[in-house]
């Protein structure tokens, strides 16, 4: 019987597109059939974020990644209708949590299996994404953090933090 559950990869990102592609490549190499990628980030007006989003748009040209069908979308964290340039206070943290919470809740309501990577962007973004994941994750969902192999300083790896069983 074929698995009809959509798998979505959600990741936080600062200004480095490779955080997204390294983790996605790793998941695909593990045999995960990722159908959608959602990147959560601060204001796209930031030159670093703008450049990273441009790189990702090129990687996902025609809703394909590495020759596979894979839809890419991105969500800027907003407060009062304006994308946040940085996380500076409690209101910015609340806006971040609300953004990630609503995203994860909506994806789970659609029946998606989620892989969430918290390696990119501000640490607070990752912590708040982890908090939202804890509320909504099921037994198939996974939270990931990405690191670099300290022996070679070049091979990225992902480590899973299972939030539910």
N, C-alpha and C positions, 0 to 999 in steps of 0.2 A: 504494500500500500504506500503510495507516494505521500510525502509530507506536504500538506497544503498550508501550513502555518508560515506566514511571512517572517523573515528574520531581518531585523533592523539594527544597524550599528549607529549608536549615538555617541558623540565625542565632544568634549570641550576642546577649544583651540584658542591659542593666543595668536602669535604671528608666524607660526611655523607649520606649513602644510604637511611636512613630512611626519608630524605627529599622527596625522590622520592616515596617511598612506602606509606608514610602517605598521601601524596596528591593524589596518584593514588587510594588508598583505599577509600578516601573520595569521589572522583569523581564516582567511581563504586557504592558506597552506595547511591549516588544521582541519579542513574539510567543511567549514561553515559555508552555507549557501546564503550569503548576504544579498538581500534584494534592494535595500534602501540604506543610504547613509545620511545622517542628519548631524550637522556641525553647529554647536552652540558657541557663540563668540561675542565679544564686545563690539563696539561701533566699527562698521566697515569703513568709516571715514579715516580711521587710523591707517597710515601708510603700510604698516606691517600686516595688519589684518586684510586690507584691500589686496595686497600682493599675494598673500596666502590664498585668499578666495579665488583670485584670478588663476593661480596655479591649479587649484582643485577643479575649477570649471574646465580647464583644459584636460585634466586627467579623466574627467567624467563626461567628455564630449559625447553627445548623442545618447545620454543616459546609459553609458557603458563604461566599465572600468576593467582594464586588462583583458579586453575582449569579451567580457561577460555583461549581461544586462544588469545594471545597477543604477538606481536613481539617486541623484545627489541634491540635497537642499541644505540651506543654512538658515539659522535663526539668530538674529542679534538680540541681545538682552536689552530690554527697554524699560524705562520708567516714564510715566506720563506721556507716552507716545513718542519718546525720543530715545534713540540708541545710546546706551551708556558708554562713555569713553574709558571709564575705569570703575573699580569698586572702591568707593571712598568712605562710605558710611553705612549705617544700619539700613537705610532706605534702599541703597543700592544692593545690599545683600538680600533684602526681602524681594526685590525685583528679580534678582537672579534665581532665588529659590522658587518663586512663582513661575518663572519661565520654564525651568527644568521640570518642576512638579506637573504643570499642565501638559507639557510635551510627553513625559513618561506616562501620565494617566491616559492621555488620548491614544497613544500607541498601544497601551495595554487594552484599552477599550475596543480597539480594532482587532485584538487577538494576536498581536505581534509578539514574537520572541525577541527579547532585547539583549544586545551586548553593548554595555556602556563603558567607555574608556574615559578615565578621569585624569589623564596625563597632561593635557594641554591647557594653556591659559593660566589664569590666576589660581593659586591653590584653593582659595575660597570657592571658586566655581566648581572644582572637583568635589570638595567636601559637601557642598549643597546638592550637587548631583547625586552623591552617594546617599544623602538623606532622603531625597525624593525616591531613589531606587528602593530603599529599604521599605518604603510604604507600599510599593506597587509590584515588586518583583514576585514572580512565581518560580517554580522549581527548574524551569528551563533557562531562565534569564541569568546573565552573568555580568559582574562588574570587573573591569580590568584596569590595571595600572601598567604603564609601559616603562621599561628601564633599558639601560644600555649594558651589555655584557662588559663588566669592568676589566676582564682579561684582554679583550680586543678593542674596547671603546668604539666598536663599529657595528656590532650585531645587536639590533633591537630585539627585545623579547617582551612578552606580556605575561603578567602574573594575574591569576584569577583570585578574586575575593568572593566566595560564594556567600550570598546574603540570605538564601532560603533553601531549604531542602524539602 
